[in-house]
Amino acid sequence: MPENDKKIVPPKLPKTNYQTWVILGLVALVLILTRVYNSGDLVQIESSSFEDMVQANDIKKLVLVPDQKIVEITLKPEALKNAKYKQDIEKTSTPFGVNENGPHFKYLVPSVDKFVEKYDALTKNIARGQKVDVRVEDREDYSGQIFSWGFLLLMILGFWMLMRRMTGGGGPGGQIFNIGKSKAALFDAENKVKITFADVAGLEEAKEEVKEIVDFLKTPQKFTKLGGKIPKGALLVGPPGTGKTLLAKAVAGEAGVPFFSLSGSDFVEMFVGVGAARVRDLFKQAKEKAPCIVFIDEIDAIGRSRGRGQMPGSNDERENTLNSLLVEMDGFATDSGVIILAATNRPDVLDSALMRPGRFDRQISIDKPDIAGREHIFKVHLKPIKLSKNVDVKKLAAQTPGFAGAEIANVCNEAALIAARRDKQEVDMQDFQDAIDRVIGGLEKKTKIISPEEKKIVAYHEAGHAVAGWFLEHADPLVKVSIVPRGVAALGYAQYLPKEQFLYQTEQLTDEMCMTFGGRAAEEIIFDKISTGALSDLERITKMAYSMVTVYGMNKAIGNMSFYDSKQNDYTFNKPYSEATSERIDQEVKKIIDQAYERTKQLLIEHREHLEIIAKELLEKEILFQSDLERLIGKRPFAHQTTYEKFTNATAEAGAKPADASAGDVKAEEAPTA
C-alpha cells in the first residue's frame, strides 16, 4: 500500500483522571453549600429593635413559626434603603444578592400567646389599615437536614474512592467489599503462557524436577497406582537472577492446567485479617479449578519465621497470613489436586513449619550455571540478536564464570546496544568483550582526569597483581589488565580466569592471598610508599585469613575447629569463643597475613625486571592481554595447563580458530582509588 494511502492513526490522548475532577467538584460543592447555608441564616434582633420597627411602620410582613419559636420579619422596599437596616441586611444576602422579598430578620419569642399580647399592645395606637397582620406557619428545618445528609453522603463517597484507590482499582479485590479477594493472575487455556521448557537453559536438574510435577498433574495414575502420593509443593531456592520465576513460567506454559501466579507481597495489606482472607480465597479458587498449580513468588514476604523481631504482646498481621497459609497447604483435604510452587532467594528466614515435608515436599536448588549451562543460556539470549561470524558462544561462556542467567541476558543486551551505538550491522566479539567489561567494571570513564603520578601508581599496582599471579602456581592467572578508569572509584581493574571448582586447599588460598597482595607490595618496592588503592585487596585478604582460621580449621594453632554457625541471624552479638581464644585468633590471622605479604614482596623483588616491563607497557598501551604477558615475560613456569589453556586447546582441536588472547574469564580486581 502506498505511503500516502496509509491510515493515519491519531495519537492517543492521555487518560483522564476522573477521580481528580470528582474530588475537586465535591470540594467546590461543599464550599457553595456552606456559603449558602450560612448566608441564608437570618439576623436575630432584640426586643427593642422589633419595637422600633413596629413604631416606624417599616414592617411589610410578619410570619410566626410556632415550632421554632421565631417571628420572621420582612421589611418594606423603602425601609431596605435605610442605613440602620442596610448593614444587617447585607449579612443575610446570598451569593446572588439581597433577597428583597424577605424575610430579612428574625425575632425570638418565648411563646405564641405572649408575642400576640405584646404585638397587640404595640399596635394599639396604629390604624387598622396600616397594621400588619401576623401569619402563623407550621414548618420543619429541612435545610439543616439536607446539609447534614449531604455532608454524610460526601464523606461516604470520599471513603469509597479512597478504598478503591488503596485496593488497586477495579477487578478482583478492587472494591471495598472485595478487599479480601485474591489478587492471583490466572493462566488457563484462554490466556496461556507462551514460555516453555525450551526457553529455560542451564537448569537441567531443576527442569527434571518440575517436569515431574507437570507429569503428576497430567497423569496422576502413573504415580499413584503404586501407592505414592502427589507432592504438595516445591520450593525453588537460589541466588537472584538464576531463573526461578522463569522456570515457574515454563511450568505454566507446559502444564496444560490452570496456573495461579502472584507475589508474596500481594497478601500484605494495611487492614488486619486481609492477608489471611486472601489466602483462603486463593485456595478456594484453586480447589474449584483443580488440578492446578499455584505459584507464589518471593514467598519470604509472608513466610518469615514467626516471633522473630516481634515485640511481646504485639499482633503481627504477617503471622496471621502465614498461619492461614500453613493451614491451607496441609489441611484435611489431602487429595485436592493443588500443587504449590514458591520461589525465594532467602530460605534461611523462612519458618520451619513452612519448610517441612507435607507442605513443601521438595526443595529445588537453582544455583549459578557452570560453563556448559552458561553456553546454553547464551544460545537462548543470542537468538534475537544479529551476530557476526566471529562470535564464539563457548568463548563467551568461558569468559563469564559466576554469571547468573540475568547477568548473561544483560551482557547480550549491552553488546547489542554497544554495536548499535557504533553503527554496526552485526554484533561481533569485540562488542561482547566491551559488554562484559562494562558489566564487571562499570562504565568506562574516558573524561576522568588522572595525574601522571597517580597513573604510574595504578600501573605498578596492576603490574604487581599480574606478575604475582603469573609466577604463583595455584593463583588464577591474569587474562586481561587495564588502567582505564571504570565505575565509581576504580582507576583500573584486572580479570582472571578462576577454575570451576568447589573445594580449595590451603596452598591455593595462600597463593590467592599473595596474588592479591601484589598491588600493595609493588607500590612499596617501587615507590617505598603505599597508597589507599589497596582497600578492596586488604578487605578480601582479611576475610580470607579469618575464614581459614575460624571457619575452615586451616590453622594448626587453633586446630580443627569451626566457629561458623549457618543458622545464626544477623543480630547475634555473642562470639562462640572466649576472649583468650579471640586474641589468639587475631594473632594467627596477623601471622598468616604478614607471611603472605613478605612472600609476595620477595617474589616481586626477584621478578622486579618483569614488574618494570609490565608497568611500562601498561603506561603506554593501558590494556594488556594474556598474549602480551607471554610476549613480554614468557610463559608461566608450570607444567599443568590452566583452565584458559585447556579451553583454547580444546577449541583449536575441535577445528575452531585459536582463542583470541583478549578473551578472558573474569574475576574483577578493583584497582587503586584516588
JOKA-V141481 format. One record per pair of residues at least 6 apart in sequence whose C-alpha atoms are under 6 Angstrom apart, sorted by sequence separation. I is the first residue (numbers start at 1). J is the second residue. If there is no record, write none. Layout:
BEGIN
I_J ; I_J
END
This chain:
BEGIN
168_174 ; 173_179 ; 469_475 ; 485_491 ; 524_530 ; 548_554 ; 549_555 ; 553_559 ; 652_658 ; 64_71 ; 167_174 ; 252_259 ; 268_275 ; 470_477 ; 485_492 ; 523_530 ; 553_560 ; 63_71 ; 173_181 ; 267_275 ; 419_427 ; 469_477 ; 484_492 ; 553_561 ; 63_72 ; 483_492 ; 553_562 ; 62_72 ; 164_174 ; 482_492 ; 62_73 ; 164_175 ; 482_493 ; 551_562 ; 648_659 ; 466_478 ; 550_562 ; 551_563 ; 61_74 ; 163_176 ; 481_494 ; 550_563 ; 551_564 ; 60_74 ; 480_494 ; 520_534 ; 60_75 ; 480_495 ; 59_75 ; 60_76 ; 302_318 ; 415_431 ; 479_495 ; 58_75 ; 59_76 ; 415_432 ; 479_496 ; 58_76 ; 478_496 ; 303_322 ; 375_394 ; 477_496 ; 302_322 ; 415_435 ; 476_496 ; 58_79 ; 414_435 ; 476_497 ; 516_537 ; 375_397 ; 476_498 ; 374_397 ; 411_435 ; 371_397 ; 74_102 ; 513_541 ; 74_103 ; 73_103 ; 74_104 ; 329_359 ; 72_103 ; 73_104 ; 73_105 ; 264_296 ; 72_105 ; 73_106 ; 259_292 ; 263_296 ; 264_297 ; 72_106 ; 258_292 ; 259_293 ; 260_294 ; 261_295 ; 262_296 ; 263_297 ; 264_298 ; 474_508 ; 627_661 ; 71_106 ; 257_292 ; 259_294 ; 260_295 ; 264_299 ; 626_661 ; 71_107 ; 265_301 ; 368_404 ; 475_511 ; 70_107 ; 264_301 ; 391_428 ; 474_511 ; 475_512 ; 625_662 ; 70_108 ; 264_302 ; 388_426 ; 391_429 ; 70_109 ; 387_426 ; 388_427 ; 69_109 ; 386_426 ; 387_427 ; 388_428 ; 445_485 ; 214_255 ; 445_486 ; 444_486 ; 443_486 ; 442_486 ; 443_487 ; 545_589 ; 276_321 ; 293_338 ; 295_340 ; 297_342 ; 298_343 ; 299_344 ; 304_349 ; 305_350 ; 441_486 ; 442_487 ; 275_321 ; 291_337 ; 292_338 ; 293_339 ; 294_340 ; 295_341 ; 296_342 ; 297_343 ; 298_344 ; 304_350 ; 305_351 ; 441_487 ; 469_515 ; 290_337 ; 291_338 ; 293_340 ; 294_341 ; 295_342 ; 303_350 ; 304_351 ; 468_515 ; 276_324 ; 290_338 ; 42_92 ; 465_515 ; 468_518 ; 40_92 ; 39_92 ; 197_250 ; 465_518 ; 196_250 ; 464_518 ; 465_519 ; 39_94 ; 195_250 ; 464_519 ; 196_253 ; 462_519 ; 195_253 ; 196_254 ; 461_519 ; 464_522 ; 194_253 ; 193_253 ; 44_105 ; 461_522 ; 43_105 ; 44_106 ; 45_107 ; 42_105 ; 44_107 ; 42_106 ; 188_258 ; 63_134 ; 64_135 ; 187_258 ; 62_134 ; 63_135 ; 64_136 ; 65_137 ; 187_259 ; 63_136 ; 65_138 ; 186_259 ; 186_260 ; 185_260 ; 184_260 ; 185_261 ; 184_261 ; 184_262 ; 521_601 ; 514_596 ; 514_600 ; 180_274 ; 182_278 ; 180_277 ; 181_278 ; 180_278 ; 182_281 ; 181_281 ; 182_282 ; 233_339 ; 235_341 ; 236_342 ; 239_345 ; 232_339 ; 233_340 ; 234_341 ; 235_342 ; 236_343 ; 237_344 ; 238_345 ; 233_341 ; 235_343 ; 237_345 ; 233_359 ; 234_360 ; 242_368 ; 232_359 ; 233_360 ; 238_365 ; 233_361 ; 234_362 ; 235_363 ; 236_364 ; 237_365 ; 238_366 ; 234_363 ; 235_364 ; 237_366 ; 238_367 ; 231_361 ; 534_672 ; 483_622 ; 533_672 ; 482_622 ; 533_673 ; 482_623 ; 481_623 ; 481_624 ; 480_624 ; 480_625 ; 479_625 ; 479_626 ; 463_611 ; 463_614 ; 463_615 ; 460_615 ; 459_615 ; 242_404 ; 241_404 ; 242_405 ; 241_405 ; 241_406 ; 202_369 ; 497_665 ; 496_665 ; 497_666 ; 496_666 ; 202_373 ; 495_666 ; 496_667 ; 495_667 ; 495_668 ; 202_376 ; 494_668 ; 201_376 ; 202_377 ; 494_669 ; 201_377 ; 493_669 ; 493_670 ; 493_671 ; 492_671 ; 490_670 ; 491_671 ; 490_671 ; 491_672 ; 491_673 ; 490_673 ; 489_673 ; 479_664 ; 458_672 ; 399_664 ; 400_665 ; 399_665 ; 398_665 ; 399_666
END
